Amino acid sequence: MEIKDLIIERFYPESASDEDFEKAIRIQLESFKENNPADPVPPDHLLRKNLEMIASHPIFNVQIYLAENATGELVGGVFILIAKPESPDYESQKHMGMVLPRVMKEYRRQGIGTQILEFSARILKEQGCTLLQGDTNSDEGRAFANRFGAEVAIESRDNRAYVKDIDWEMVEQWAAEGAKNNPDVTIEFFEGLPEEADLEAYSTLYTEVFNQQPFEELEGLETTWTPERMRELHTRMQEMGNMDYVMFTRETKGDLSGMTEMNYHPERSHRISQGLTGVQENYRGRGLGKWLKAKMLLYMRENFPTVEHIATTNAASNEAMLSINERLGFKLYKHTTMFKIQLDELAKHLNI
């Protein structure tokens, strides 16, 4: 059976009713439970705050749509992300839109996903985009993308390390070796952003580390992290209740050479997210990445005794980082496939 009379309407967090928020939260909750069946469910108020914050995203114009059938039942929705003209990377991102559709489980295989995809493609085309990109971590989603001729842009691994399984003796050894092998280098720690005097240099380091990740065939993900953008991101994280932790290495002459970050939320105290970790190209080969990882893990162990696991994501082709993580005890939790397709090619499959 195919649902023809689908009603797709924009969800505006700044003016939405409690009823519409409940619908948008239901979509997020179902997706979370499906992808993380053994994890504690995030509280509704955090999901609502996330929706409110997304509306003012500093880099992308995020459009949220809810889909209902003719009788008013919620059947799905979609997030559409399009670069903002004021972004410093607009010229390299303006051709691309990210589309993240969701169909409620009981309404799948009824043509709803196709209608949401067609709707999203029209929105992107109206905004001047020529390329659609999206992701999925389910075989069902991969089959859907393949059906429309989308090509795999990158495969990534969502990995987890459970605290009880970490080889802490090895972690302590890495920390000791890092200090011994780099006697003139210091590790500096910050809760939140580094001090203002270092923010320019840290933003430059962060930009290089971020962009040295393998993006493979994905387009428009290279990002310029300015001090202003770093401040804005930190403010947004604080408003969400997140606590950010940063460590970087400082060389003898004052240069910043490597960094790592973690993110923690008191209301989700069973987990910590391992964020970006990397070393500036000229300073590689000295074990700085292992040293930083080890020191941050030891800080976590000492200060967050309720944490059960650390979560991180890496491109499947990022062999160097995967090697470090695997030795630390990270194991595959799920894998995500990102697809892309030219809108003109998609139009042929959708007959639009």
N, C-alpha and C positions, 0 to 999 in steps of 0.2 A: 504494500500500500504506500502511496506517495501523498504527502500533504502538500496541496497546491496553495491553499489560502494561508500562507505564512505572513505574519505581521512582524516586521523588523523595525524597531524604533530606537532612537538615540537615548542613551542613559547619561544624564548630566549630573554628576555627583553633587555639584554645588547647589542644585535645586531639586534633587530627586526626593520623592516621598519615601517614608519608611517602608511602604509596601514594595516600591521598586528596589530599594536597598536590599530588602529581604530576598528578592529574586536574584539580584546580582550576586549576593553572598551565597545563595544556594548553588549557583553554577560553580563558584570557586570551591565550595566545600565538597561537591561531588567529584570534581576533578582531583582535589587533594586526596580524598579517601581512596579513589581509584588508583592513584599513583603511589600512595604511601599507606597501604592498608594497616600496617602495624604501628603507625605513629600516632601520638596524641593529636587531636584535631585542634587547629588554632581557634581561639575564641572569636565569636562573631565581631566583637568591637575592633579587633585588630584587622580583620578582613575589611570592615567598613572603612577604617582609617586608611588602609592601603588603597581602596577605591578613591577616596577623597584626595589622597596625595598624587595618585596617577594623573588626575585631571590637570595638575600644574607641573607636569614633567618638564625639566629644563631643556631637554634635547629634542624630544619628540612630541608632536601633537597626538595625544592618545584619545582615540574615539572608541567609546564603549557602546555596543548595541545589544539589546535583548530581543529574542525571537519568541513569539507566541503563536499558537495555532488559532483557528477561527473561534474556538470556544474560550480563549483567554488563558490557556494552559502554557506555562513556561516550557519551551522545548529546547532552548539553546541560547547562544549568544556569540559575540565575537569582539575581540580587541583588535583595533587597527592602529598601527603606529606609523606616522609619517614625519620626516625630519622637519624641524622648525627653521624658517629662513634665517632667524637670528643665531642659529647654531654655527660655531666656527667651522664645522665640517659639512655644512649644508650642500656645498657644490658637489661633494663626493657621495652624498646620501640622498639627494633630492629625487633621484630616479627610482628609488626603492621604497617599498612599503612592507612592513611586517604585518602578517595576518595570523591571528591566533583564534581559530574557531573552536567552539565547544558545543556538543550536542548531548542533551541529557540522555542517560543510558537507555531508558525505556522507549525513547523516540528514535533510536538509530535504525539505519537501513530503511528509512522511509523517504529518502530524498532531501532531508532537511539540510544536511551538510553541504550538498551540492547547491542548494538555494542560497545558503549563507555565503558560500564561496563566490557564487555569481554576484551577489550583492556587494561583497567586499571588493571584487575586481572592478566593479563599476565605480565605487568610491575612489579607489586608487587612480583609475583612469581620469576621473574628474579632477583629481589633484595634480595631474601631470606626471604621474609615475608610469614607468614602463616595465617594472619588475616586481613580482610578488615573492616574498620569502616567508617561510613559516617553519614550525617545528612540531615534532610529535615524539612521544616515547612509548607508543603502543604499536603492535603489529597491525592493528585495525587502522590506525592513522597512517601508517606507512603504505598500506594497500590503497587507501583513499588517495594519497598523493600520487602514487604510481599510476592510478587509473586516469589521471588528468595529464600525464606526461611530465610531471615535475622531476627534476634531476636532483640527486643527492648533492648537497653543497658541502656538508661536513658531518661527520659522526663524532659525537662526544660521549664521555663517560661520566655519569654521576656516581661518585665513589664515596664510600663511608669507611671510617676507621672507628671501631668500638674501643672505648678507653680501656676496658678490661683486657683487650687483646693486644694492645700496643706493647712493643718490646722497649720498655722504659730504660733498660740498661743500655741499649743501643742509642736511644735518644740522648741520654746523658753523655755517652761517649762522643756523639756527634758534636754536642755543645762544647765539650772539653777540647776536642780536636780543632774545632773552628777557632777557639780562642788561642790555642797553641800555634796554629799555622798562620794566624793573622795578628801578631802581637801588637801591631801599631794601628789596628782597626778597632773601633768601638761600635757597640750596638746601642742604639738609643730607642727608648720606648715611650709611646704616647697613648693616652686614652683620648681618642678623637684625632684631631689634626695635629701635625707637627707645629712647632712654634712659628709665628709669622715670619721670622727672619729666615727660616728654612723652607717656607712654603713654595717659593718660586722654584728652587732646586728640586724639591720633592715632586712638584707637579711635572717637571721635565722628566725626572726619573720614572714617575708613574706612567707618563705617556709612552715612554720607550718600552717599559716592561709590558704594558697593556697591548701595545701594537706588535710586540714580538711573538705574541701567541699565534699559532697557526690558524688562520681563518679559512684556508683552503679555497673553496670556490664561493664562499659567502662574499657578498658585496656590501660596501658601505659601513663596515663595522670599525674601521680605523677611526680612532677618536683622539682629539686634542684635549688634554686635561689641563686647563688653565687654573691658576689660583682661585679665580672667581667661581669656576665650576666646582672645584674641590670644596670650597666653603659652602656653596649651595647644596651640594650632595650631603655634606656633613650635617647641615641644618635640617634637611629633610629626614635623614636617618634619626636624628635626635627627636624630631616631632613624632616619628613612628615608635619611639621608645627603645630604639636599638642602641647598643653600646659598641663603638668601634675601637679596635686596638691595632696600633701600627708599630712595627719595628723597622728601623733601617740601619744600614752599616755606614759609618763615616770613615773615610780614608784619612791618612796622616795630614794631607793638605786641605782637608775639609770637604772634599767631594763626597757626595752620596752615591754609593755603589750598588746597593741591593735593598730590597724591601719585602716585607710580608705583612698581611693584615688578617684579622679575624673579626667576626661580627657575632654579637650575643644579644638575645632578648630575654629579660628576666621572666617573662610569662611563657617562654618556651625553653625553660632552663635545662631540658634534657639534651640539648644540642648546641653546637657552635658551628658557624659556617667559616670555613677556611677560604679567604678571598684570594686576591692576587698575590703571587710570589714570583720574584724574578731578580736577576742580576744584570746590571748594565754591561753591555757587550765587552767593553775593555777590561772588565774586572772578573771575567769568568775563569773557571779552572782552579779556583782557590778554596772551594767548598763553602762559599758564602751562603748559597741557597740552603744547603743542609744545616748550616749553623743557625740561620734565621728560623728555619722551620722548627728545629729542635728547641731553641730558646722560647719560641712562642708556645709550643706544646707544654713545656715545663711551667711556663707562666699560667697556662690554662689549668694544668693539674693542681697547682697550688691554690688558685683563686676561684675555681669553679668546680667544686666537688660533686655537684649534681649532674654535670654533663655526662651523658652516656655515649654519645658519638659525635664525631666531627665529619661534616659533609663538605665535599668540594667537587668541582666540575673541571674536567680537562678534555681537550680535543684528543680523540683516539690516536692521533698522529704525534702528539706531544710526548715523545718517548723519554726525554730527559726528566720531565716532571713526573710522568707516570712511574718511572723507575724509582725516584725518591719516595713517592707516595706508597708504592707497593712495598718497599722495604720498611716503611713505617707501619704497615698493616692495613692500608686502604684497600678495599675490595669493591668490585663492581656492584652497585646497587641497582642501577638501571641505565640504559643507554638511550640517548636522544639523537634523533636524525633531523637535521635541518635541510629543507628542500628549497628550491627556487625554480621559478618558471617565468618566462617573458609573458606579459599580459596578452600580446598578440597571439602567442601560441595557445595560451589558456582559453582565449576567446573561441578558438576553433573547436575545442572540446566542449565548451559550454554553449556553443551556438549563439554567441552574443556579438 
